Amino acid sequence: MERKTVFSGIQPTGGIHIGNYLGALRNWARLQDDYDAIYCVVDLHAITVDYDP
């Protein structure tokens, strides 16, 4: 049976708090054993701020 993929992200605003832990991080740790998991830190400014490489 092929494993399903989970893609999830969290915003880097402020510090980690109990809401982050209960809402996402605890589930991420649990899900990574059963799914191909892709987790990321999403930053809206990465696509909205002018960037000159």
C-alpha positions in Angstrom: 0.0 0.0 0.0 1.3 3.4 -1.0 1.8 5.9 1.8 -0.1 9.2 1.6 1.7 12.5 1.8 1.0 15.2 4.4 2.1 18.8 3.7 1.8 21.3 6.5 3.3 24.6 7.5 3.5 26.9 10.5 4.0 30.7 10.6 7.1 32.0 12.3 5.3 34.8 14.2 6.5 35.1 17.7 7.6 32.2 19.9 6.3 28.7 20.2 3.4 28.6 22.6 0.9 25.9 23.8 -1.4 26.6 20.9 1.4 25.8 18.4 2.2 22.6 20.3 -1.4 21.4 20.7 -2.5 22.5 17.2 0.4 21.4 15.0 3.6 20.2 16.5 2.3 17.4 18.5 0.3 16.1 15.5 3.4 16.5 13.2 5.4 14.2 15.5 2.6 11.6 15.5 1.8 11.7 11.7 5.4 11.4 10.5 5.4 7.6 11.3 2.4 6.9 9.2 2.7 9.4 6.3 5.3 10.8 4.0 5.5 14.1 5.8 6.6 17.5 4.5 6.7 20.2 7.1 7.8 23.8 6.6 8.0 27.2 8.2 5.9 29.5 5.9 6.8 33.2 5.6 4.5 35.4 3.6 7.2 38.1 3.4 9.3 35.7 1.4 7.0 36.4 -1.6 5.8 39.9 -0.8 9.1 41.8 -0.1 11.2 43.0 -3.1 14.4 40.9 -3.4 17.4 41.5 -5.6 19.6 38.4 -5.8 
